[in-house]
Amino acid sequence: MNLLDQTVLVTGANRGLGRAVAQTLRAAGARVIATARTAEGLAELRDAGFDARPLEAADAISRAALVADLPPLDGLVNNAGVALKGFDVGMARRTLAVNLRAPVALARGATLRPGARVVMVSSGMGELAGFGPEARQRIHAAGTVETVLALADAWLQAVERGTDLQLGWPRSAYSVSKAMLNAATRALARELGPAARVNAVCPGWVRTDMGGAAAPRDLAEGAASILWGLSVAPDGPTGGFFRDGAPIAF
Ligand SMILES: NC(=O)c1ccc[n+]([C@@H]2O[C@H](COP(=O)([O-])OP(=O)(O)OC[C@H]3O[C@@H](n4cnc5c(N)ncnc54)[C@H](OP(=O)(O)O)[C@@H]3O)[C@@H](O)[C@H]2O)c1
């Protein structure tokens, strides 16, 4: 993708991988719309010369306000994400809102130019290897965005009732949210059809606030794995899950 004069939205761009992706895109000549959720984050983005917009990803009203005021996009990088501590239904709901519902809402709500690339920043933690057979089967069977979102609701109910482990879900809201994001990516690729390329990418384990100091990858390596999703050819893959441009297990 020639990024010169392309308009690309990057969420969670005030720090970490989102910031590195936004900087690289701008250096390549893209018009970058960068989101943050706090006044400090927005001020910092503006000071750095970005077109900064507010987004609290957990809030449907904030998501709608963002998409209502966007120009048509050539690229969308759904990067904002959380890995919250603990495990209960409240944190599970919030994790899904940020890591699943927000990326889906932005991909569906934004006006995408023909040939646009949508990149869902997922994680190897969303691979289904750690899921029991029933949960795995239900994720594989979720073929539309609606069925993925309904499955997310069903999982929250199971967490509330305490039956989630029995049904084969791991006790990691982060893993469940990223597995569901991968399933939603596959469904969105079908929904959007040939007009867009929609792929989930894993940046690898990267030294950020989320990844921690022990992670083997630096920001540039992680950002490159994300940016690959914007370089997919117009007839290239869509609906897949990749790290460093290579397909990975889902
Ligand atoms: N680092 C890794 O090893 C790794 C590995 C696999 C996948 N990932 C994925 O890569 C993406 C970026 O991770 P990172 O390591 O750069 O994390 P990070 O350093 O913790 O940064 C997260 C970004 O997301 C934003 N964010 C969090 N909650 C938000 C919300 N409710 N609304 C709007 N923005 C919100 C943060 O904004 P605030 O500053 O306001 O909190 C920040 O800009 C995430 O999707 C993560 O799951 C990371």
Ligand as a Chemical Component Dictionary entry (heavy atoms), coordinates in Angstrom:
data_LIG
# 
_chem_comp.id                   LIG 
_chem_comp.type                 NON-POLYMER 
_chem_comp.pdbx_formal_charge   0 
_chem_comp.three_letter_code    LIG 
# 
loop_
_chem_comp_atom.comp_id 
_chem_comp_atom.atom_id 
_chem_comp_atom.alt_atom_id 
_chem_comp_atom.type_symbol 
_chem_comp_atom.charge 
_chem_comp_atom.model_Cartn_x 
_chem_comp_atom.model_Cartn_y 
_chem_comp_atom.model_Cartn_z 
_chem_comp_atom.pdbx_ordinal 
LIG N1  N1  N 0  2.603   -5.642 24.031 1  
LIG C1  C1  C 0  2.423   -6.909 23.685 2  
LIG O1  O1  O 0  3.256   -7.787 23.974 3  
LIG C2  C2  C 0  1.196   -7.298 22.916 4  
LIG C3  C3  C 0  1.109   -8.638 22.467 5  
LIG C4  C4  C 0  0.014   -9.035 21.728 6  
LIG C5  C5  C 0  -0.975  -8.112 21.429 7  
LIG N2  N2  N 1  -0.886  -6.817 21.890 8  
LIG C6  C6  C 0  -1.968  -5.903 21.530 9  
LIG O2  O2  O 0  -1.436  -4.732 20.953 10 
LIG C7  C7  C 0  -2.294  -3.608 21.224 11 
LIG C8  C8  C 0  -1.489  -2.475 21.813 12 
LIG O3  O3  O 0  -0.881  -2.969 23.005 13 
LIG P1  P1  P 0  0.307   -2.194 23.756 14 
LIG O4  O4  O 0  1.245   -3.236 24.188 15 
LIG O5  O5  O -1 0.775   -1.022 22.980 16 
LIG O6  O6  O 0  -0.499  -1.725 25.063 17 
LIG P2  P2  P 0  -0.364  -0.436 25.982 18 
LIG O7  O7  O 0  1.024   0.061  25.983 19 
LIG O8  O8  O 0  -1.014  -0.818 27.255 20 
LIG O9  O9  O 0  -1.273  0.648  25.208 21 
LIG C9  C9  C 0  -2.643  0.408  25.083 22 
LIG C10 C10 C 0  -3.283  1.546  24.317 23 
LIG O10 O10 O 0  -4.693  1.268  24.269 24 
LIG C11 C11 C 0  -5.378  2.377  24.855 25 
LIG N3  N3  N 0  -6.582  1.981  25.552 26 
LIG C12 C12 C 0  -6.709  1.101  26.576 27 
LIG N4  N4  N 0  -7.981  1.056  27.004 28 
LIG C13 C13 C 0  -8.668  1.927  26.218 29 
LIG C14 C14 C 0  -10.014 2.333  26.172 30 
LIG N5  N5  N 0  -10.931 1.857  27.029 31 
LIG N6  N6  N 0  -10.379 3.245  25.241 32 
LIG C15 C15 C 0  -9.475  3.757  24.392 33 
LIG N7  N7  N 0  -8.180  3.427  24.391 34 
LIG C16 C16 C 0  -7.793  2.513  25.303 35 
LIG C17 C17 C 0  -4.382  2.969  25.849 36 
LIG O11 O11 O 0  -4.786  4.275  26.191 37 
LIG P3  P3  P 0  -4.455  4.879  27.688 38 
LIG O12 O12 O 0  -3.059  5.397  27.631 39 
LIG O13 O13 O 0  -5.483  5.948  27.882 40 
LIG O14 O14 O 0  -4.615  3.749  28.667 41 
LIG C18 C18 C 0  -3.110  2.898  25.027 42 
LIG O15 O15 O 0  -3.071  3.927  24.076 43 
LIG C19 C19 C 0  -3.395  -4.138 22.157 44 
LIG O16 O16 O 0  -4.544  -4.435 21.402 45 
LIG C20 C20 C 0  -2.778  -5.407 22.717 46 
LIG O17 O17 O 0  -3.759  -6.348 23.107 47 
LIG C21 C21 C 0  0.169   -6.402 22.618 48 
# 
loop_
_chem_comp_bond.comp_id 
_chem_comp_bond.atom_id_1 
_chem_comp_bond.atom_id_2 
_chem_comp_bond.value_order 
_chem_comp_bond.pdbx_ordinal 
LIG N1  C1  SING 1  
LIG C1  O1  DOUB 2  
LIG C1  C2  SING 3  
LIG C2  C3  SING 4  
LIG C2  C21 DOUB 5  
LIG C3  C4  DOUB 6  
LIG C4  C5  SING 7  
LIG C5  N2  DOUB 8  
LIG N2  C6  SING 9  
LIG N2  C21 SING 10 
LIG C6  O2  SING 11 
LIG C6  C20 SING 12 
LIG O2  C7  SING 13 
LIG C7  C8  SING 14 
LIG C7  C19 SING 15 
LIG C8  O3  SING 16 
LIG O3  P1  SING 17 
LIG P1  O4  DOUB 18 
LIG P1  O5  SING 19 
LIG P1  O6  SING 20 
LIG O6  P2  SING 21 
LIG P2  O7  DOUB 22 
LIG P2  O8  SING 23 
LIG P2  O9  SING 24 
LIG O9  C9  SING 25 
LIG C9  C10 SING 26 
LIG C10 O10 SING 27 
LIG C10 C18 SING 28 
LIG O10 C11 SING 29 
LIG C11 N3  SING 30 
LIG C11 C17 SING 31 
LIG N3  C12 SING 32 
LIG N3  C16 SING 33 
LIG C12 N4  DOUB 34 
LIG N4  C13 SING 35 
LIG C13 C14 SING 36 
LIG C13 C16 DOUB 37 
LIG C14 N5  SING 38 
LIG C14 N6  DOUB 39 
LIG N6  C15 SING 40 
LIG C15 N7  DOUB 41 
LIG N7  C16 SING 42 
LIG C17 O11 SING 43 
LIG C17 C18 SING 44 
LIG O11 P3  SING 45 
LIG P3  O12 DOUB 46 
LIG P3  O13 SING 47 
LIG P3  O14 SING 48 
LIG C18 O15 SING 49 
LIG C19 O16 SING 50 
LIG C19 C20 SING 51 
LIG C20 O17 SING 52 
# 
